[in-house]
């Protein structure tokens, strides 16, 4: 088995602190950045802001509705948030790197998944990248729009 990583990054022209707050708030902020039609639903099972949060969601991928569940940690609060999927070992990181004295941020969404070795693994990696990368690009675009609004709706 091998690790495969998919990622996308974007410069968000809003304060890094606000950008991170949107990502870490699974009640009000994070749902606003999840692009439709891929993300069908999301529920907060425990917590709701940052570390200790447990969320579940449904995604429509290649015409199939799939369920996911993740535990949230913050290895670097205010900069790195991690969603660890408890059903398949996928780990998604949100990294917020301040720019321009904290008035902007480069945000990277990356997911590490386990794939098979050999030619089947290469095919899995290619398919996973071509499936998730466009979703991450849209998610970053929505994050930019939500952050430009300047606040999280409550």
Phi and psi restraints in degrees (value plus and minus 20) as a CYANA .aco file:
   2 UNK   PHI    -153.0  -113.0
   2 UNK   PSI     140.3   180.3
   3 UNK   PHI    -114.5   -74.5
   3 UNK   PSI     121.2   161.2
   4 UNK   PHI    -151.3  -111.3
   4 UNK   PSI     114.7   154.7
   5 UNK   PHI    -138.9   -98.9
   5 UNK   PSI     117.1   157.1
   6 UNK   PHI    -138.8   -98.8
   6 UNK   PSI     115.5   155.5
   7 UNK   PHI    -170.1  -130.1
   7 UNK   PSI     140.3   180.3
   8 UNK   PHI    -168.6  -128.6
   8 UNK   PSI     125.8   165.8
   9 UNK   PHI    -153.1  -113.1
   9 UNK   PSI     134.9   174.9
  10 UNK   PHI    -175.4  -135.4
  10 UNK   PSI     130.0   170.0
  11 UNK   PHI    -105.1   -65.1
  11 UNK   PSI     102.4   142.4
  12 UNK   PHI    -125.6   -85.6
  12 UNK   PSI     101.2   141.2
  13 UNK   PHI    -107.5   -67.5
  13 UNK   PSI      34.6    74.6
  14 UNK   PHI    -163.6  -123.6
  14 UNK   PSI     139.6   179.6
  15 UNK   PHI     -75.5   -35.5
  15 UNK   PSI     114.0   154.0
  16 UNK   PHI     -75.7   -35.7
  16 UNK   PSI     -57.9   -17.9
  17 UNK   PHI     -82.1   -42.1
  17 UNK   PSI     -63.1   -23.1
  18 UNK   PHI     -86.0   -46.0
  18 UNK   PSI     -63.7   -23.7
  19 UNK   PHI     -78.7   -38.7
  19 UNK   PSI     -67.1   -27.1
  20 UNK   PHI     -83.9   -43.9
  20 UNK   PSI     -60.3   -20.3
  21 UNK   PHI     -80.2   -40.2
  21 UNK   PSI     -59.0   -19.0
  22 UNK   PHI     -83.7   -43.7
  22 UNK   PSI     -67.1   -27.1
  23 UNK   PHI     -82.9   -42.9
  23 UNK   PSI     -62.1   -22.1
  24 UNK   PHI     -98.0   -58.0
  24 UNK   PSI     -35.1     4.9
  25 UNK   PHI    -113.5   -73.5
  25 UNK   PSI      76.5   116.5
  26 UNK   PHI    -100.2   -60.2
  26 UNK   PSI     -26.7    13.3
  27 UNK   PHI    -105.1   -65.1
  27 UNK   PSI     -67.2   -27.2
  28 UNK   PHI    -140.2  -100.2
  28 UNK   PSI     -53.7   -13.7
  29 UNK   PHI    -110.2   -70.2
  29 UNK   PSI     -77.1   -37.1
  30 UNK   PHI     -77.1   -37.1
  30 UNK   PSI     -61.9   -21.9
  31 UNK   PHI     -78.3   -38.3
  31 UNK   PSI     -47.7    -7.7
  32 UNK   PHI     -92.7   -52.7
  32 UNK   PSI     -38.9     1.1
  33 UNK   PHI    -119.5   -79.5
  33 UNK   PSI     -24.0    16.0
  34 UNK   PHI    -100.9   -60.9
  34 UNK   PSI      96.2   136.2
  35 UNK   PHI     -94.4   -54.4
  35 UNK   PSI     116.4   156.4
  36 UNK   PHI    -106.7   -66.7
  36 UNK   PSI     132.9   172.9
  37 UNK   PHI    -109.3   -69.3
  37 UNK   PSI     -15.3    24.7
  38 UNK   PHI     -84.0   -44.0
  38 UNK   PSI     -70.3   -30.3
  39 UNK   PHI    -109.1   -69.1
  39 UNK   PSI      97.7   137.7
  40 UNK   PHI    -112.6   -72.6
  40 UNK   PSI     -60.8   -20.8
  41 UNK   PHI    -177.5  -137.5
  41 UNK   PSI     140.2   180.2
  42 UNK   PHI    -168.8  -128.8
  42 UNK   PSI     115.2   155.2
  43 UNK   PHI    -145.7  -105.7
  43 UNK   PSI     120.1   160.1
  44 UNK   PHI    -111.6   -71.6
  44 UNK   PSI      99.5   139.5
  45 UNK   PHI    -111.7   -71.7
  45 UNK   PSI     -48.8    -8.8
  46 UNK   PHI    -174.3  -134.3
  46 UNK   PSI     123.2   163.2
  47 UNK   PHI      46.7    86.7
  47 UNK   PSI    -150.0  -110.0
  48 UNK   PHI     129.4   169.4
  48 UNK   PSI     -42.2    -2.2
  49 UNK   PHI    -149.5  -109.5
  49 UNK   PSI      93.9   133.9
  50 UNK   PHI      47.0    87.0
  50 UNK   PSI    -169.3  -129.3
  51 UNK   PHI     -75.1   -35.1
  51 UNK   PSI     117.9   157.9
  52 UNK   PHI      72.5   112.5
  52 UNK   PSI     -29.3    10.7
  53 UNK   PHI     -91.9   -51.9
  53 UNK   PSI     122.7   162.7
  54 UNK   PHI    -144.4  -104.4
  54 UNK   PSI     106.5   146.5
  55 UNK   PHI    -147.7  -107.7
  55 UNK   PSI     133.4   173.4
  56 UNK   PHI    -151.8  -111.8
  56 UNK   PSI     130.5   170.5
  57 UNK   PHI    -173.5  -133.5
  57 UNK   PSI     143.7   183.7
  58 UNK   PHI    -137.9   -97.9
  58 UNK   PSI     118.4   158.4
  59 UNK   PHI    -148.6  -108.6
  59 UNK   PSI     123.5   163.5
  60 UNK   PHI    -120.0   -80.0
  60 UNK   PSI      91.6   131.6
  61 UNK   PHI    -145.0  -105.0
  61 UNK   PSI     102.3   142.3
  62 UNK   PHI      31.3    71.3
  62 UNK   PSI      21.7    61.7
  63 UNK   PHI      60.9   100.9
  63 UNK   PSI     -18.7    21.3
  64 UNK   PHI    -135.6   -95.6
  64 UNK   PSI     114.7   154.7
  65 UNK   PHI    -103.7   -63.7
  65 UNK   PSI     102.3   142.3
  66 UNK   PHI    -141.2  -101.2
  66 UNK   PSI     124.4   164.4
  67 UNK   PHI    -124.9   -84.9
  67 UNK   PSI     120.8   160.8
  68 UNK   PHI    -153.8  -113.8
  68 UNK   PSI     136.8   176.8
  69 UNK   PHI    -165.6  -125.6
  69 UNK   PSI     116.4   156.4
  70 UNK   PHI    -162.5  -122.5
  70 UNK   PSI     131.5   171.5
  71 UNK   PHI    -125.3   -85.3
  71 UNK   PSI     116.0   156.0
  72 UNK   PHI    -120.4   -80.4
  72 UNK   PSI     114.0   154.0
  73 UNK   PHI    -149.3  -109.3
  73 UNK   PSI     143.0   183.0
  74 UNK   PHI    -150.6  -110.6
  74 UNK   PSI      63.9   103.9
  75 UNK   PHI     -79.3   -39.3
  75 UNK   PSI     -49.9    -9.9
  76 UNK   PHI    -154.5  -114.5
  76 UNK   PSI      65.5   105.5
  77 UNK   PHI     -71.7   -31.7
  77 UNK   PSI     114.3   154.3
  78 UNK   PHI      67.8   107.8
  78 UNK   PSI     -29.9    10.1
  79 UNK   PHI    -152.6  -112.6
  79 UNK   PSI     -63.1   -23.1
  80 UNK   PHI    -147.8  -107.8
  80 UNK   PSI     104.8   144.8
  81 UNK   PHI    -142.3  -102.3
  81 UNK   PSI     117.2   157.2
  82 UNK   PHI    -145.8  -105.8
  82 UNK   PSI     111.8   151.8
  83 UNK   PHI    -126.6   -86.6
  83 UNK   PSI      95.7   135.7
  84 UNK   PHI    -125.0   -85.0
  84 UNK   PSI      93.1   133.1
  85 UNK   PHI     -92.3   -52.3
  85 UNK   PSI     106.3   146.3
  86 UNK   PHI    -107.7   -67.7
  86 UNK   PSI     -17.0    23.0
  87 UNK   PHI    -128.9   -88.9
  87 UNK   PSI     -30.8     9.2
  88 UNK   PHI    -176.1  -136.1
  88 UNK   PSI     -16.7    23.3
  89 UNK   PHI      64.1   104.1
  89 UNK   PSI     -20.1    19.9
  90 UNK   PHI     -88.3   -48.3
  90 UNK   PSI     120.9   160.9
  91 UNK   PHI    -146.7  -106.7
  91 UNK   PSI     101.8   141.8
  92 UNK   PHI    -131.0   -91.0
  92 UNK   PSI     109.8   149.8
  93 UNK   PHI    -132.9   -92.9
  93 UNK   PSI     121.3   161.3
  94 UNK   PHI    -135.2   -95.2
  94 UNK   PSI      96.7   136.7
  95 UNK   PHI    -135.1   -95.1
  95 UNK   PSI     105.3   145.3
  96 UNK   PHI    -132.6   -92.6
  96 UNK   PSI      88.1   128.1
  97 UNK   PHI    -124.7   -84.7
  97 UNK   PSI      91.3   131.3
  98 UNK   PHI     -79.9   -39.9
  98 UNK   PSI     125.6   165.6
  99 UNK   PHI    -155.0  -115.0
  99 UNK   PSI     142.5   182.5
 100 UNK   PHI      32.3    72.3
 100 UNK   PSI      28.6    68.6
 101 UNK   PHI      45.2    85.2
 101 UNK   PSI       7.4    47.4
 102 UNK   PHI      68.4   108.4
 102 UNK   PSI     -20.1    19.9
 103 UNK   PHI    -104.5   -64.5
 103 UNK   PSI     -25.5    14.5
 104 UNK   PHI    -167.2  -127.2
 104 UNK   PSI     153.0   193.0
 105 UNK   PHI    -174.1  -134.1
 105 UNK   PSI     122.9   162.9
 106 UNK   PHI    -112.2   -72.2
 106 UNK   PSI     101.3   141.3
 107 UNK   PHI    -129.9   -89.9
 107 UNK   PSI     111.0   151.0
 108 UNK   PHI    -140.4  -100.4
 108 UNK   PSI     108.5   148.5
 109 UNK   PHI    -127.5   -87.5
 109 UNK   PSI     105.3   145.3
 110 UNK   PHI    -158.7  -118.7
 110 UNK   PSI     123.7   163.7
 111 UNK   PHI    -146.4  -106.4
 111 UNK   PSI     113.4   153.4
 112 UNK   PHI    -128.6   -88.6
 112 UNK   PSI     106.4   146.4
 113 UNK   PHI    -146.9  -106.9
 113 UNK   PSI     134.8   174.8
 114 UNK   PHI    -110.9   -70.9
 114 UNK   PSI     110.2   150.2
 115 UNK   PHI    -146.3  -106.3
 115 UNK   PSI     143.9   183.9
 116 UNK   PHI     -89.5   -49.5
 116 UNK   PSI     139.6   179.6
 117 UNK   PHI     -97.5   -57.5
 117 UNK   PSI     144.4   184.4
 118 UNK   PHI      59.9    99.9
 118 UNK   PSI    -181.6  -141.6
 119 UNK   PHI     -85.1   -45.1
 119 UNK   PSI     -56.9   -16.9
 120 UNK   PHI     -84.5   -44.5
 120 UNK   PSI     -57.6   -17.6
 121 UNK   PHI     -86.0   -46.0
 121 UNK   PSI     -60.0   -20.0
 122 UNK   PHI     -82.1   -42.1
 122 UNK   PSI     -60.7   -20.7
 123 UNK   PHI     -85.4   -45.4
 123 UNK   PSI     -64.4   -24.4
 124 UNK   PHI     -78.9   -38.9
 124 UNK   PSI     -65.6   -25.6
 125 UNK   PHI     -81.8   -41.8
 125 UNK   PSI     -64.1   -24.1
 126 UNK   PHI     -81.4   -41.4
 126 UNK   PSI     -66.6   -26.6
 127 UNK   PHI     -84.3   -44.3
 127 UNK   PSI     -63.0   -23.0
 128 UNK   PHI     -83.5   -43.5
 128 UNK   PSI     -63.6   -23.6
 129 UNK   PHI     -81.4   -41.4
 129 UNK   PSI     -67.4   -27.4
 130 UNK   PHI     -90.3   -50.3
 130 UNK   PSI     -38.5     1.5
 131 UNK   PHI    -105.7   -65.7
 131 UNK   PSI     -68.5   -28.5
 132 UNK   PHI    -104.5   -64.5
 132 UNK   PSI     -56.0   -16.0
 133 UNK   PHI     -75.1   -35.1
 133 UNK   PSI     -68.0   -28.0
 134 UNK   PHI     -82.9   -42.9
 134 UNK   PSI     -51.6   -11.6
 135 UNK   PHI     -86.0   -46.0
 135 UNK   PSI     -63.3   -23.3
 136 UNK   PHI     -85.0   -45.0
 136 UNK   PSI     -58.0   -18.0
 137 UNK   PHI     -80.9   -40.9
 137 UNK   PSI     -65.1   -25.1
 138 UNK   PHI     -85.2   -45.2
 138 UNK   PSI     -59.4   -19.4
 139 UNK   PHI     -82.7   -42.7
 139 UNK   PSI     -60.6   -20.6
 140 UNK   PHI     -87.2   -47.2
 140 UNK   PSI     -57.4   -17.4
 141 UNK   PHI     -82.2   -42.2
 141 UNK   PSI     -63.4   -23.4
 142 UNK   PHI     -88.3   -48.3
 142 UNK   PSI     -57.1   -17.1
 143 UNK   PHI     -80.1   -40.1
 143 UNK   PSI     -63.1   -23.1
 144 UNK   PHI     -80.2   -40.2
 144 UNK   PSI     -62.6   -22.6
 145 UNK   PHI     -87.6   -47.6
 145 UNK   PSI     -63.7   -23.7
 146 UNK   PHI     -84.5   -44.5
 146 UNK   PSI     -63.9   -23.9
 147 UNK   PHI     -85.9   -45.9
 147 UNK   PSI     -55.6   -15.6
 148 UNK   PHI     -83.2   -43.2
 148 UNK   PSI     -47.8    -7.8
 149 UNK   PHI     -86.0   -46.0
 149 UNK   PSI     -44.2    -4.2
 150 UNK   PHI      70.1   110.1
 150 UNK   PSI     -25.4    14.6
 151 UNK   PHI    -180.0  -140.0
 151 UNK   PSI     143.8   183.8
 152 UNK   PHI    -117.2   -77.2
 152 UNK   PSI     111.6   151.6
 153 UNK   PHI     -92.1   -52.1
 153 UNK   PSI     115.2   155.2
